[in-house]
Amino acid sequence: MSALLRDAQGATAIEYAMVAGGISVVILAVVNLLGTNVKSLFDQLPGLF
């Protein structure tokens, strides 16, 4: 029983999953913001020529 309580592999895996989830949320927010800006840039290009 004490060996089971000292096992930290499950907690480590959960921590890594939480970090990966947080990073993915940040990436999605940045891509969404940049996508909007890039779309408006390409929408303005035909007027320049």
C-alpha positions in Angstrom: 0.0 0.0 0.0 2.8 2.5 0.8 4.4 1.8 -2.6 1.1 2.9 -4.2 1.0 6.1 -2.3 4.6 7.0 -3.3 4.0 6.4 -7.0 3.9 9.8 -8.7 3.7 8.7 -12.3 0.0 9.3 -12.5 0.3 12.8 -11.1 3.1 13.6 -13.5 1.1 12.4 -16.5 -1.9 14.6 -15.3 0.4 17.6 -14.9 1.8 17.1 -18.4 -1.7 16.8 -19.8 -2.7 20.1 -18.1 0.4 21.9 -19.5 -0.3 20.6 -23.0 -4.0 21.6 -22.7 -3.0 25.1 -21.6 -0.5 25.5 -24.5 -3.1 24.3 -27.0 -5.5 26.9 -25.8 -2.9 29.6 -26.2 -2.0 28.4 -29.7 -5.7 28.4 -30.7 -6.2 31.9 -29.5 -3.1 33.2 -31.4 -4.0 31.4 -34.6 -7.6 32.8 -34.4 -6.2 36.3 -33.9 -3.6 36.1 -36.6 -6.1 34.4 -39.0 -8.4 37.4 -38.7 -5.6 39.8 -39.3 -4.2 37.9 -42.3 -7.7 37.6 -43.8 -8.2 41.4 -43.7 -4.7 41.9 -45.2 -5.5 39.6 -48.1 -8.9 41.3 -48.5 -7.1 44.6 -49.0 -4.6 43.3 -51.6 -6.8 43.5 -54.7 -7.4 47.3 -54.1 -3.6 47.9 -54.2 -3.2 46.8 -57.8 
